[in-house]
């Protein structure tokens, strides 16, 4: 962050900070404990993991859609139109990230891959 602060203007650092804060808040909602469930369950089968993945994908998609739709309002609140494209890109990454998030929680044997959906 210190290096980025030297390379970017104060306005750009502010845009990054607002976007990062939004990403952290919505990311916490997106996970909603499904990764912890997969890790901590004493016995888990493929169906449990697929259910957790499906619910996580639905939550990610809903969160991304809400963030995408509200990007204009957020930009108006901060009086910074440059937030709109950044928030929209970040919201689409939430959905894409769901497919890669599985690698941090479970082995590929029981967690569905993108090809199996």
N, C-alpha and C positions, 0 to 999 in steps of 0.2 A: 504494500500500500504506500509506503514511503517513497519508493521509486516512482510509482504511478503519480503520486502527488507532485513530484518534481517535473514530470513530463507533461502533465495535463494542466489545463487552466483551472482556476477555482470553480468555474461554471461546470466544466466537465467532471471534476471531482464530486461536485454536488449531485449531478445527474447519476453518476455511478453509485454514490452513497444511497440515494433514494431507491434506485433500482435494486441494489443489493439488499436493502432492508425489506423491500416488498418480496423479494425472492426468498429471503429467510423466513418471513412470516407465512407466506403461502406454502413454502416447502414443509414447514412443520405441520400444517394442516393436511397436506397431501399424503404424508407418510401414515399418519393416523394410527401408528402402532402395529401395522401389519408385519413389518420386518421383525419387530420384537416378538410377535406371536410366532412367526416361523422359526426363529432361533430358539425360543424358550419352550415350545411345546415338547412335552415328553415323548409323545409319539405323533408322527405326522406322515400323512401319505400324499400321494400326487394330487388327489382331489382337494385336500385342504390347501395345498400350495396354489393350485389353480384358482381356487375361490379367493384366496388372499390377493393373488395377482389381478384377478378380474375386478375386484372391488377397488384395488389400488389404481388400476387403469381408469376406472369410471371416475373416481375421485380426482385423479390427475386431469382428466379431460374436462370435468366440470370446473375445477379450479382454473385451468388454462382458459376456458371459455369465458369465465367471469372476469379474469384478469385482462384478457384480450378486449372484451367489451367495455370494460371500465378504464381502459388506458387513456382515452380522451378526457374523461372526468378527472383522473389523477393528474394528468398534464395541466389541465385548467386550474386545479387546486394549487399546484406549485407554480403556476404561471410560466411553464416551461414546455413548449411544444416539442422539444427534442426528446422528451420522455416517451412519446407515443410509439415510435418504431422500436425503441429498445425494450419497452415493456411487452410489446407484441411478439418480438423475437423470443424473449425470455419465457413468455407463456407457452409458446410452441415447444420450447425445449423441455418443459415439464412433462409433456406427453411422451416425447421421445425418450427422455431420461427413465421413464418407467420400465422400458425394455432392458436398460442397462443396470438398473438399480438391483435387479435380482442377483447379480454376480457378487454383491457384497453380503448377501444374506443366506444364500443356499447354493448347493452344488447343482450343476446342470442336469443331474439325473432325475430330479423330481420337479424342479422349477421349470415352467414352460418356456421354451425359446420362442423367438419371434416367428420361426418357421412353423411351429406347431399350432399357431393360433388360427 
